Amino acid sequence: MSLLKSISGIRGTIGGSVGENLTPVDIVKFTAAFATIITEGIASPRVVVGRDGRISGEMVQQLVMQTLVGLGIEVIDLGLSTTPTVEIAVPAEKAAGGIIITASHNPREWNALKLLNEKGEFIDAAAGARVLALADSQSFNFSSVEKLGKIISKNFLDLHVEAVLNYPLVKKEIISKKKLKVVVDAINSTGATYVPALLRVLGVEEIIVLNETVNGQFAHNPEPLPEHLRQLCEEVVRQGADLGIAVDPDVDRLCFVNEDGTLFGEEFTLVAVADYV
């Protein structure tokens, strides 16, 4: 079995049998269950949806969004996006919740639905248990043709970058004075768009992007571990760069490469930031 159900969402390999893999039937069931629960008592519900660059991403997103429309929900479609961007967009759009379509660092044949509450946080255990139970019972009530929802496309990239710049501890003027050269491994997903966009606004002088085509054909195992980042480490040294940056497909995991090609792994990045704060 390659279908994993938990209180925070559902993930699995695309194709195969219903209930055994992540099939269109499973996607519709869990989307309908989640949406039914988070929109209870809301007259005009809204849900934010975004995805990473996986091969199956567009197919899964269409299933998710059209299921939401069938439930009478207004969908805010972020398209190719990142997990942090969807998390920011949910409260910004005053949405009832959000669905992130990504299997994070898992291989390309996987995909998943990550479920967010109205605060843009992962749903709690109680809500997750209700989603699982309702998906099993399939006790959904879809809307009549007069009450179908709609899809509104929005690009939150600029708003996300602006939110980062507005954070008091981010000092753009210090970064721009350094005239940095940075190499980014975007792992053929949405980091190819979002990371360079942020670096440009921060004043990074030269940005070199590896694996920048957003097609889900991951150039290496997408988990940002040392054994998967040799290309980035070597390129930082070859280019004489000041820094290397690696992210996973949905850009919620991060590690750095020092100017000498040594890795500053993701287990240290949060600790370093927390220490700085």
N, C-alpha and C positions, 0 to 999 in steps of 0.2 A: 504493500500500500504506500502510495506517495501523496496522500492527502492528509494534512495535519491540521486539526481543529484545536483552537485554544480560545481563551477568553479575550485575547487581543486581536483575533482575526483568523483567517484561514489561508493556508498556503499549500502548494503542491505542484506536481509536474503537469504541464498542459497536455490534454488529450486523454485517451484511455476510457475507463468505465466510470459511470456516475457513482459517487461515494467512495471511489478508490483513488481517483486522480482529480485534478482541478479541471472539471469540464464546464461547458456553458450552463448546464443544469445546476451544478453546485454554485456557480457564481451568481446566478439569478436568485437562488434560494437564500443565500447568505446576505446578499444585498437587500432583498426584500425584508428579511427578518430584522436586520440592523436598522434599516430606514423606518420600519413600522414602529420600532421601540423608541428611537430617538425623536420622532416627530409626534409622539402622542400629545394631544392637547394643543398643538400648534396649528393655527388657522391657515397660514401660508408658509409652509416649511421650505427651507433652503438647505442644500447640502453641497459642499465643495468636493470636487473630484480632481485628482492629478495623478500622473504616472511617470515612471522612469522610462528609459529608452529600450526596454526589452522587446524582443521580436514579437511576443504575444501581447504587448501592452495595448496597442490600439484596439485589438479585438476584445480584450477584457474590458477596456474602458467603455466601448460602445455598449456592451452587455450591461455594465453597471449603470451607465447613464440612462439608457432606455428603460431599464427596470425602474429607476427612480422616477422618470417621466410617467410611467404607467401607474405609479403610486400618487401622482398629483404633486410631485415635488419640483421646485425650481432648482435646477442644477447649475452651479458655477463651475464651468469647465476650464481648468488651468492648463489642460493639455500636457505637453512635456514639462515636467516640473521636478521638484525635489521634495523629500519628506519635510524638511524644515519650512519650506515655502507653503505647503498645504497647511501645516500647523499654524502658521502666521495668518493665513487667509481665512481660516474658519471664524475666529472672533472678529476679524476685520470686516467680514461680510455678514456678521450677525447670523451665522448659519447654525442649524441644529446639530451639525456634526460634519465629519469629513471622511472620505475614503481615499487612501493612498494605494495605488496599484503598483506594487513593487515586491520583489522577493529579496530585497536588500542585497546581501553579499552572496546569495546562492547562485549556482550556475544558470546559464541562459534558458534552460528548459523549464525552469521554475517560474512561478509568479504567485502573487498573494494579494489579499485585501487587508490593509491595516486600517483599523477603525478608530475614529477620533470622536470625542464628545464636543459639546458646544464651546469649550475652552481651548480646543485644539490639542487636547491631551488624549492619550490612549484611554479607551473606556475602562472602567473598573471591573472587578471580578463579578459583581452582581449583574451588571449590564451584559457582560460577556456571556454569563450563564444563561441569561434570558434569550440572547441572540441564538445560542446553540440550540436551546429548547424549541424556539419558534421555527428555526430552520428545519428541524426534524419534523415538527407537526405540520408545517406549511399552511398555517392558518392565516393567510394573507387576505387583505381586502383591497383589491386594485380599484382605481378610479374609473368612473364613467368617461365617455368621450368628451363630455362638456368640462370635465375637471382635470384633464391631463396636465402634467407639468410642462416645463419648457427648459431649454438649454441656453445658457448665456456664456459665451466664451470671454475669458479675461486673461490678461498676461500680468502676473504678479512679480515678474523679475525685478522691475524697477522699484516697486514698493518694498520688496525684500531687501534689496541693496540699500535703499534709503533708510530702512529700519536699522540695518547694521551701522550705517554712518552716523545715525542719531544716537547710538549708544555712547554714553559719556567716556568710556574707557578706550574707544577706538580713536586714535590720533592720526588722522589722514595726513596732516602736515609733516609729521615725523617720518611716516612711511615714504611719502613722495620725495623727501630730501635725500633718502638713501639711494635713489636711482637703482632700484633692485632689478635683477634679472631672475625670473622664476620659471621653472619647468613644471608643468601640470600633467599628471596622468589621469585622463578623464574616463578611462575604461569604456569608451564607446557608448556613453550614456549622457545624461543631462548635465553632469558636471562640466562637459565641454562648453556649455552655454553659460552656466551660472558662475562657475569659478573665475573664468577670465573676465566676465562682466564686473564682478566685484573687485578684482585686482586692478582693472583699468581705472575704475572710479577712485580707488585708493592711491593711484599715482604710481603704480609699478611701471617701470620704464620699458621693460621687455618681457613678453610672455610667450613661452614656447609650449604648445599643447601637443602631447602625445595621445594617440588613440582618440582623435577628436571627432570622427564620424559617428553620429548618433544613430546607430543601426542595431544595437543589441548584440552584435557579433563580438563579444568580449575578447580582447586581444590576449588576455590571460585570466586565470582564476580571479574573480572579482573581489575576493576577500583581501583587504589590504595588509598582507603579511609579508615579511622580508623575502621569503622565497618567491613571491609573485611580483616583486617590484624591482627586480634586477635591472630592467631596461631603464626605469626612472633613475635609479641610483647612478648608473653608468652615464646617462645623458646629462645629469647635473654636473658631473665632473668634466665631461667632454665639452660642454658649453661654457664652463667657467661660471656657472650660475651661483647665485647666493642661496637659493632655496629650491627644494622640490616639494610638490604637494600631490598627494594621492587621496582619492576619495573612492567610495563604493558607488554602485549604480544609482542609488537614490540620494547620495550626498549627505548621509547622516553619520558617516564614519570618516575619520580624517587621520592621516599621519603625514609627517614631514621627512624630508631628506636634507641633511646638512650639506654644506658646500663641499665637504670632502667625500660625499657619497655614502655616509653612514646614515642609518635610519633612526628617526625619532618616532617610535611606534605609537599607535593609537592608544595604547594603554597608558601613555604618558601625556598625551595632549590635553585631556580634560584636567589632569592633575596640575599641569603647568598653568593652564588658564585659571583654575581655581586658586592657585597660589598667587598669581598675578592680581586677581580680583581682591 
